[in-house]
Amino acid sequence: MSQSPSPALLLIAHGSRDPRHAATVHTLADQVRTLRPGLRITTGFLDFNLPSVTGALESLAADGVREVVAQPLLLTRAFHAKADIPAVLRTAPPSLRIRRAEVLGPSPLLLAALERRLYEAGLDPADKSSTGVVLASAGSSDPEAIAVIAEIAREWRRTGWCAVRPAFASASLPTTEQAVTALRASGVRRVAVAPYVLAPGRLPDRIAHGATTADHLADVLGPAPEIAQLLLQRYESARLPRVCAVGA
């Protein structure tokens, strides 16, 4: 008895006028393909880049695909996850059965990727306990997303850092520069900035600008191995049938 094919994986990225953004997303998709040969992986963008999410869905349907796991390349549940992506998925061809995966954060794999990037930027792991870190996210006007970033900072602090402070490139305070300054003022000798963003663009550039007085600035998370692993975890969770509790 032949098994039905695995659902295709549609990676939904924000998109950017900055060509580095799409290039990074495609590199991440290639990383996932390396981990899961044979899995059909397609990328769609909400804005600025092609294919659009709608175009990617139409191409999948035209090729005879019937099941899709839609994976937002988002780190928090903010406006894009709550409104934009559900809206665009509702326009999908009726022949497609779509399961929507959860956003990527929070996850221990994200913390591992953040540390990988800091060490790649020259921070010595032996200096972890004497280093204060600025967890610099893109920012959001959504209180839930802001609260999640603050909780991630608290959780990450418990893994051995001297201090971890959240910062935001837009919509919220403190800025990266303000968080760096606050850590210095509190007596922290070594300060590192860890961008909690997936791909380059305008807001990550703003984070980098605010990190000029820090000792270390990590790269964006991009195609870190942990991100590719996390994408497949979310994919597997989304494709499994959901079991309701008895009496629910």
N, C-alpha and C positions, 0 to 999 in steps of 0.2 A: 504494500500500500504506500503510494508516494505521499510525501509530506508537502503541505502547501508552502510556497516560498515565504521567506521572512519578509516582514514589512520593510519597505524602503525607509531610509532615514533622511528626512528633510531638515537641514540645519538652517534656522532662520536668524539672519544677522541684521543688525540695524542698518548698515550701509553708511558710506561717508564719501565726501568729495576727495578726501585724502586717499590716493591710490594704495598706500600702505595698508589701509584697513582691509580692503577686499583681498589683497595678496596674503595677508595674515590669516584671514578666514579660510581661504583655499588651502593654505599650507596645513592648517589644523584639520581640514577635511581629509587631506592626504594622510595625515598621521592616523586618523581613525581607520581609513582604508587599509593601512598597513597592519593594524591590529585585527581587523575583521575582513579578510579577503572574501570577496564574493557578495558582500553586503552592498546593495545599491545605495549610494550616498549622493544627495543633491543639495546644492546650496541656493537659497533664495534670500533676497534683500528687501527690507521694508521700504528703503528709500535710496536714491542716488545711484545705486549699482544694479546691474543686470546679471542674471535674470531676477525679475521681481518674484515675490512669493507666489503670486497668482500665476505668472508664467511658468514657474517651476512645477506647480501643481498640475497645470494643463499639460505640460510635457510628460509628466509621469502618467497621467491618465491616458494620453495618446499612445504611450508605449505599452499599455495593457496592465500597468500596475494597479492593484486594487486596494492595497493596504499601505498606509503611511504613518510613521511616527514623526510628528512635528516637534523638533527640539529647539526651543528658543536659546540662542546664544546670549543669554542674559544672566547676570549674577544675582539679581534681586527681583522680587515681584513688585514692580512699579507699573507705571502707566502702559508701557509697551506690552508687558506680560498680561495685564488685566484687561486692556481695551484693544490696542492695535492688532495684536496677533489673533485673538479670538474673532475679531471682525473680519480679517482677511481670510481666515480659514473657513468662515461661513460661506465664502464665495467659491469654494473649491468645486470642481466638477462632481456631480452627484454620484458618479461611479466609484469615487474614492471613499474608503473608510479611513478616517483620520483619528489617531490617538494623539493627544497633546501631552508631551513629556513635561516634567517640572523644570523650572529654571535651575541653573547649575548650583547656586548657593542657597544656604551654606553647606559646606562639606569639608571633612578633614583633608580630602585631596586638594582642595583649593588652598588650604593653609600650607600643605606640603609644596605646592607649586609656588606660592609666595616666597617660601624660604629658599627654594631652589633658585629663584631669580635674584634674591638678595645675595646668596653666596656666589652666584655667577658674576654679580656686580662688584665683587672683591671683599665682601664682608667675611671675616674669619668666623667659622662656627664656634670657635673657642671664645669669641667675644660676645656671644649671644646674651649672657646675663648682665653685661654692662652696656648694652645697646638699647636705646629707645627707638621704637618704630612708629612711623606715621603710616597708617592704613588709609591710603588716598583713593577714594572712589569717585566715580563720575558725579555723583550727587543726584538728588531727586526731591521733588516737592511732596512725595508720598511719605507720610509718617511711618508707615509699616517698613518701607525700605530703609529709612534712616535708622529706625530702631534695630533692624537686622544688622546693619553695619556696626553699630555700637556694641551689639552683643558679640559679633565676631571678634571685635577688638578685645573685649574682655576675655573671651575664650582663648584667643591667641596669646594674650599676656600670661595665662596660666601655664603655657608650655615652656616658660623660662626666660622670656624677655624682661629687661629692666622695666619697660613701660611700653604700652601700645596705645596710641591715640588715633581716633578716626578723623578724617578730613574729607573735604568735598570740593570738587572742581566747579560745581554750579549748584544753585538753588538752596544750599544750606551752608552753615558755618560750623566749625572753623575751616578756613582755606588751608591748603598744604603749608604755605608759608607761615601762617599763624600757628599751626600745630608744631612745626619745627621750632619756632621761636619759644613756644610754651614749654617744650621739652628741654630746651637749653636753659630756660629760666628756672626750671625745677631742679637743675643740677645734673642732668643727664650729660655725660661726657661725649658719647658717640650717638649720632642720630642717623637713621636710615629711613628712606622713603620707599614704600612698597606700593606701586600702583595696583589697585584692585580693579583692573580693567582688562579686557580680552585683547583688544587690538588698538593700534595707533590711530590718532585723529586729533581733532581740536581740543577736546577735554584732556586727554592724556598729555598733550603738549603743555596745557595749562598746569597740570600737575608737575611736570618737569621744570617749568619756569619757577614754580613755588618751592622747588627743592634745591635751589642753587646754593643755599648755605648748609645743606645736609652733607654728611660725610659720604653717604652712599645713596645712589638712586638706582633701583632695580628697573629692569625692562618690564613691559607689559606681559601678561601671562601668556598670551598667544598660543603657539602650539607646544606648550610644555607637555611632557608625557602624561602628567597627572590629569591634565584637562582632557586629553583624548580618552583616558581611562574613565573619567567621570562621564563623558558623553555616552559611552557605551553602557555604563551603569544606569543612566537615566533612560536610555533606549530600552534596555531589558525590563526595567520596571514598568515602562509605559506599555510595552507589548503584551505583558502578562494579563490575563483576565482578572478583573477586580472582583473580589469575593466580598459579599455583604454579610454582616453579622446577622445571626438568626434573630428575627424579630425587628430588624432595622426597617 
